[in-house]
Amino acid sequence: MKYFQIKSDKLTGSSYNEVYKKAWKIYLKEKCKSKRRPYIRSMYFNKEKIFLDIFWSHLKQKNWVDRFRRLKYYSCAICLMKNNKFDSITIQDNKKSNEILHRFGGIT
């Protein structure tokens, strides 16, 4: 698997609230670009939309430690989804046949 070099750094902060505020500002910046659901366009999926609000609802299901870890890499994940052209590892879920998981590799 090839790894994409990401130009943005992970979010800094010593507490969950600090990192959450920075990640939320990035989300609002992307949200202001569209009038409806916030999205970004992915190079890998031929400029198709990836909706960002799904991440925030998924994040609420996690515990505090996992939320903090995931939010630190939020800006890196946005950059990776926008600019990555390398192939991903694709896995189809056996339990839910309509769900496909794509894993991308990136270096910060």
Secondary structure, 3 states (H helix, E strand, C coil): CCCEECCCCCCCCCCHHHHHHHHHHHHHHHHCCCCCCCEEEECCCCCEEEECHHHHHHHCCCCHHHHHHHHHCHHHHHHHHHHCCCCCEEEECCCCCCCEEEECCEEC
